Amino acid sequence: MDNIYTPEKRKITDIEIDNTSTVISDIPAFEKTVWLSSPTMHGDEIKYIEEAYNTNWMSTIGENIDEAERGICKLTGSKYAVALNCGTSAIHLAIRVAGVKPGDKVFCSDLTFDATVNPVSYEGAVQVFIDSEYETWNMDPKALEKAFKIHPDVKVVVLANLYGTPAKLDEIRHICDLHGAILIEDAAESLGATYKGKQTGTFGQYNAISFNGNKIITGSAGGMFLTDDLDVANKVRKWSTQSREDAPWYQHEELGYNYRMSNIVAGVVRGQLPYLSDHIAQKKAIYMRYKEAFKDLPVSMNPYIESIMEPNFWLSCILIDKEAMCEQVRTDKKASYHKEVPGTTCPTEIYQQLMSHNAQCRPIWKPMHLQPIYRMNEFITNNGKVSDVGADIFNRGLCLPSDNKMTAEEQDIIIKIIRKCFDR
């Protein structure tokens, strides 16, 4: 069928080309690394850590956990939250509670980090990857509709909100409802972002958020499972503590996991929560400074639909116009580029220049259907001029330094480096 990619259609070349640009030498490297996105601490966190220490609540129960769960429910509007050791665990338990069985097909976002989709494999199921669209870089509703026509029996969809930008959540939820499918929303990157005024992490029947060290707020680790279903929340809470039954001894009647969040990690989350809006405002300012600085360059920023959504601006990214791309080749582990036409560049050159100046950046997530582990999986795209949107974004896009402790002066230097890549 058209726009269904087989492994033979997506072989990765082993050809490499030589880089032709030298390091930009008239701009000195930063003495201290300007990070992509690092933890921003405020001092309240240590108070709750010390409280856990002084009261000896160092395990997976305690006031910090209770307060962190309450705080997330208040923030998102979700009725129930279960604090877990990471966002991946939340997705895994969401997939399990959704009833996914070995051999089942699950529709998944293609342009995402593999933590979104790996838990499908934990349950022995098979991912069918759904291509992205250009308005948000997230799952394409039209491609999802096509997927249901091909596989009408699929009952679970796993959707990620990329780089803090909500997907077309109403459209995707509507499609899932029409087909009786459960939507699992991976909001690991989008905590605090809204779609039509509603917080992300609340559009699925089951939802996941993350407090990894690079997220908009952090616990150093940790995540949460969110739902409006009390019975499901209780089941997930039980599973996350090794499925211990209500008995005076350790009684186990079903498979469980050691997934509960510690009271120490919860203390960090609890201390971070009041600063979420500040972090979002700082990240947005970074995004807007980049956008203004690049308005005369052949690039665009990672997009969102202003009339219906407000991202959390976790990472600022650029997409180089096709006509401004120099030649670039990527193998599975290496990348090279060659410049012949003035005014052109590519993500590989900008990446190498920024990293050589001690400014951390990152390629766009490599689409899942291009990953060696998942190249045998089915990949469904929408019929259009570009038949693989995610691969195109990966090829032309780059995540820029987006740390909310980055100064305006540091960002100006990063902007100058990027502009020089086009000028040379």
Number of C-alpha atoms within 10 A of each C-alpha: 6 9 17 16 19 15 15 9 9 12 12 14 10 11 10 14 13 12 15 11 15 10 13 16 9 7 12 11 17 15 9 9 13 24 19 20 22 18 20 18 15 11 11 16 20 15 14 22 21 13 17 21 13 10 9 11 17 16 13 20 15 18 16 25 24 16 15 25 22 17 17 23 19 12 15 19 17 21 16 20 27 26 31 31 24 24 26 26 25 31 30 22 25 30 26 17 15 19 14 20 15 13 12 17 21 24 27 26 30 32 31 25 16 17 15 26 29 17 21 26 14 13 18 14 18 23 28 25 29 34 30 30 23 15 13 20 24 28 30 26 24 18 21 26 19 18 21 18 11 12 14 13 14 20 21 22 26 27 28 29 28 26 26 27 30 30 28 22 21 13 14 22 20 14 18 22 13 11 16 14 22 21 26 28 28 34 31 30 30 27 30 24 24 21 21 13 10 16 22 33 31 23 21 24 19 27 30 34 28 30 28 21 16 20 24 33 30 26 28 17 21 27 30 30 30 32 26 18 13 12 10 18 21 14 13 27 22 19 21 24 17 19 20 18 14 9 8 6 8 10 12 13 9 11 10 17 16 14 24 27 24 21 28 27 29 35 26 27 29 29 23 24 19 15 14 17 14 12 22 22 14 19 24 21 16 23 20 14 14 22 19 9 13 17 11 9 15 17 18 17 19 24 16 21 15 10 8 13 22 22 29 25 28 31 27 25 25 22 22 21 16 14 10 18 20 21 17 21 19 17 13 11 6 10 17 20 21 19 19 10 12 12 18 21 30 26 28 25 25 20 20 18 24 25 16 15 23 17 24 20 24 17 17 24 20 18 24 28 28 21 14 12 9 20 18 17 18 18 26 28 26 24 13 9 7 13 17 22 23 29 22 16 24 17 22 22 25 25 22 28 23 27 25 24 16 18 11 12 9 15 20 14 18 22 17 13 19 21 17 15 20 19 11 14
